[in-house]
Amino acid sequence: MKTVFWLVCMVPLLLKMCLSPDEKTEKKVLAEVGGERIYLDDALDGMPKGLSAKDSTNFVKEFLNNRINDFLVYQKAVENLSQTKELEKMVENYRRSLMIYEYQQRVLNERFKSEMNEEEIKRYYEEHRSRFTTDNHLIKGIFLKIPSNAPGLTKLKQWLSHPDEKNLPHIESYCVQYASVFNYFMDQWTPLNEVVGSVPSLSEKGSGLLQVGHTFEVAENGSCYLLYVSEQVSKGDIAPFEYCKPVVVNVMLNAGKTAFLKQLEADLRKKAIDDGKLTLYN
């Protein structure tokens, strides 16, 4: 339905651009610059999804203007730059680098398209723990913002001091009624500054908030802020596996890709020598 609506809205623009079909490709031509054609399909291929009719129209216009400018400047450059051997060499080197890069990416995508085994990731983490230190204080816990005049605050603080299976339902029920912020992250490592960054009187305490089993309380602008810390990891310490797992995976992928490319180059060199395509002179 959205596609139909978008096409209906785009009709006036297409008419204004006086689109003409390309007889060979049957594509709609937006413009022609010195024999070079600019196609509507190319604009649509690069268009982000979910744009409104107005934004879609603006996107096509901007695409067309940019492509026209590119063609005009390129054609002017061709007219004024002589095809020297140095320029031809630069173009060839760039083309060669681009081809090598595209081939490597294709090979790597085919080789590393499957997800890594969880055990392999954990083993790599354990063997290289010293590489995965945290740049932030990390905590698990509960963070609340309650109006200072809310009833039953004393009882809430008692529940919060022991947020176990018995007390947690009471905390949740209370927060549904009175809390403007209820951040439960007992099962997820979170940077301390992300939790309390919006509360200066808490943020300034810094590492003083890293007391496990303690509830911190500050009053500010008519609100009561409560932070319960169940676990903590200090800045500079080894980051927990579940927190740095994405980093571990990325490191493993990069290391694997580098090793794979080096082996690929070595294999190609050996095959070239065996096939008589590579001769090394002393």
N, C-alpha and C positions, 0 to 999 in steps of 0.2 A: 504493500500500500504506500509506504514511504517512497519507494522508487517511482511509482506512478505519479505521485504528487510532485516529486522533484523534477521529473521530466516535463510535466505540465508547466511548472514554474520556469523552467529553463528555455521553453520554446521561444518566448520573446527575445531572449539573448541570442539564441541561435539564428533567429531570423535577422536580427540587427547585424550579425557578423557575416551574413550572406554566405553561409556555408555552401560549398560545392563539393560533390563527390569526386574522389580519385578513381578514375576508371579502372586502374590496375588493382587497387587494393579495396575499393568500395568504402574506404574510410572518408569521413567528413573532414574537409580541409578548412582550417581557420584562416590561414594566410599563406602567401607564397613570397619568399624573399630571395631574389636573385636565383631563381630556379630551385630553391630549397623550400619544401612544403612543411607546414606546421599543422599537425593533426589534432582534432578534438579528442580522439582516443588516448593520446599520450597525456593530455591534461587530466582526463578522467582516471587514468591508471594511477596517477600520483595524488589524487584527491583524497584527503582524510575522510573517513566515514562519519556520518552523523551531522554533517554540516547543514545549516538551514539553506533555503533557496537563495537568500541574499548572499550568504557567505560562499555558497557554491559558485554563484555568478562572479563574485569578486575574485575567487580563486582562479577561475578560468581566465579572467581578464589579466590578472597578474602573471599567470603562466604564459599567456600569449605575449605580453609586453616584454617579459624577461627573455623569452625565446627569440623574439624579433631582434632585441638588442644584441643578444649573443651572435646571431647570424650576421648582423650588420658589422659588428666589430671584427668578427672573424674574417669576413670578406674583405674588409678594409686592410686587415693585417696581411692577407694573402696578396693583395695588390701592391703593398709597400715593402714587404719583406722578401728579399731574394732567397731562393731555396739553396742556401749554402750547405756545404758538407757538414759543418758544425751543427746547423739547425736540424738537418736530416738525422744526424747521429743522436741528438737529444730526443727527437721524436721516436726514433727506433729504440733507444734505451728505455724511454717511458713505456712504450708499447710492450717491450719485453718484460719489464718489471710488473706491469699490470697483468700480463698473461701468467707469469709465475705466481703472483699473488692469488689470482682467481683459481688456478689449478690447485694450489696448496689448500685454499679454503674448501674447495670441493672434496678433496681427498680427506681433509680433517673432519668435515661434516659427516662423511660416510663412515669414517673410522670411529668417531667419538659420539655417534648419535644415540647410543643406548645409555641409560642411567647407570651411575656407579652403584656398586654393591655397598650396602650400609656397613658391613663388616670391614670392607676395604677402607672406607672413609674413617671409621673409628681407629683402625690399626695405624693408618697414616697419622692421624691426630696424636695417638699415644707415642708414636716414634719421633714426632717432631713437636712435642708440646711447647718447648721453649720458644718456638716461632710464633705462637698464637697468644700473645699477651694482649690484654684489653687496654684501650686508650681512655676508658671511662670507668667510674665506679658503677658496678652493676648490683641491682637488688631484685628481690622478689618480695611481694607483700600486698598491701591494700592501701589505697590513698582515697581519702574522703574530703568533701567540702560540704559543711552543714551550716545553716544559719545559726548564729550564736545564741539566738533565743528559742531554738527548737526544743521541744519538750523531751525529756528522757535522755539527755546527753550523757549523764553520768552512767546510766545503764549501758548505753552504746559503747562507752569507753571500756567498761568491764568486759563486754562481749569481745571487743576488738583486741583486748590484751591476750585472749586465747581463742583465735578464730578457727576452732576445730569443727568437726562435723556437727556438734551439738549447738555451738554458738553462731556458726555461719548463717543458717537460715534466719536467725533473729536479726543479724546485721543486714542481710539482704532485704528483709521485710521493712526494717526501719528506713533504709536508704531509699526504697521505692517511694516512701511517703515524704521524706524530708531532704534527701541529699541532692544537690545540684551537680555533684561529681561523685561517681562511684567507680573507681578504677581498681578492678581485681586482677592482680597479676602474680598470684601465688605460684602459678605453674609456668611462668615465662620470665626469663631474665630480661631486665629492662634498664637502660642507662638511667642513673639517678637524676641527671639534669632534665631528662625528658619527663620525669614524673613531677618534680617540684620546681621546674624552671620558671613557672608562672607565678610562683610565690616567693618573693625576695627574702622574706624573713626566714624561710626554710632553706632556700638555696645558699644563703650565706653561711650556713652551718657546715656545708661541704661534707668532708669525711666524718664529721661528728654524727652524721645520720646513720653511719654504718654500724649500728648496734643491733644484733640479732635478738628478736624477741622483745624489742622495745617499741613503744608507741610514742611518736613525737607529736606535739600539739602546739599550734600557734593560732592566735586570733588576729584577724586583719580585715579591716573594712566591713565589719558586721558579720564576718564569717569565721567559722572554726575549721581549721585544717588539721586532719589527723593522718599520720603516716605510720603504718605498722610494717616493720621489716622482718621478714621470716628467714631470708638468706642474703648473703652479701659477698661480693668479690671486689677487692680494692683495685684501683687503677694501677696498672703495671703488673698485676698478677696474671697467672695463666687463665685465659677465658674458658668457661665451661664449654663442653663439646656442643651441646644443643644451641648455644648462642653463636658460636663461630663456625658451625657446620657449613654454611654457605661459603665462607671464606676458605675453609679447608678444601671443599669441592673445587673451587676456582683455582686454588694453588695446584691441586692434583691435576686438573685439566691442563693448565698451562705447562706444567712440568712434563706431562705425558705428550702433549702436542710438540713441545720442543724436541724431546727425545725421538719422537716418531719422525719428525721432519729431518733430523740429522741422520737417522737410519735410512730414510728414503733417499737422501742425497748420496749416502755411502753405497747403497744398493745400485743406484743408477750409474754411479761412477764405475763400480766393479763390472756391471753389465756392459758398459760402453767399452771398457778395456778388453773384456772377453770377446766382444763382437768386432773388435778392431776399429771401433769408431773413435777411440781416444788413444792418442799416442803421446807419451810424456818424454821430453827430451832433456837430457842432463845439461 
